[in-house]
Amino acid sequence: MNNHSHQGHAHEHHEHNGKQKHVHNDGHGHSHSGHSHSHAPNNKKGLLIALIITGGIMFLEFFGGLVTGSLALLSDSGHMLSDTASLALSLVAMIFAVKPPSLKNSYGYYRFEIMAALFNGVTLFVIAGFIIREAWQRFFEPPAVASGTMMIIAAVGLLANLISAWSLMRKSDTKENINVRSAYLHIMGDALGSVGALLAGLIMNLFSWYIADPIISVLVALLILRGAWGVLKQAFHILMEGTPVSVNTNDIKEALLNIDGVEDVHDLHVWTITSGLDALSGHLLIKDHADPHSILQKAINVVEDHFAIQHTTLQIENSSVKHGELRV
């Protein structure tokens, strides 16, 4: 029995606290429920505030680096140029993500956010590479740096970065939304750069050790790489349709097998469409005389209640259904 037919469709749309919820239940085996998503306007507001602050400080640190001759300031301004672009991209991604699905894009544009996060992670790697290369050239002949002016500019930059980070943490979802988190990591990388520039300026001011400028620049670059790797790894995992880290498919299979009337669970897949929106599909082999609708409803409830997955597609089968070997 293939219950993937579409009969008795019920569509509901709810608006609650700026979040759209979409419920789609078929009378048979195809159920989509609760596209509840974290794209609240707060995410956009937090990103916009951070974008304005970051863009302003970028120009301050760039011209400050030219005036003082500090690589730490110049490298941080270069990092902030990337941040300004990445924040703008994150905003654009968020705008695209709320566009409705179409015939050509049945999932809508949710994945645009993941692509933005991937791009942001790559740019962090590129900038860290430039910083390390320039620092290597300065190791052997470190130039004199106007450390006093450098420290003032770095302090202003640090304050601005902390305000931007606070704005994102307070108004946006920096934990669950990978797009916002990648932008947040860019800003925290800026803050580290400003701290490094302050520290380098202090050392040069006290001891005239101008080699402190490239050394601290490299340390900041390594810290940036550490954060970037986490974003890249998660974005790549999502794009490869990997199982969400919070989900164990064996646990889901066991829970479904415990439903009375279910004999087997196969072709079970769980993946992430975008941050905060996981999806599941699978086949349930049931006893020939079992009620498919009752079992389907129980399965939907189990998946949602125990595993917080609301976008569920299940195909109900009995012994009369035969299909070839499934490749994945």
Disulfide bonds with the S-S distance in Angstrom:
none
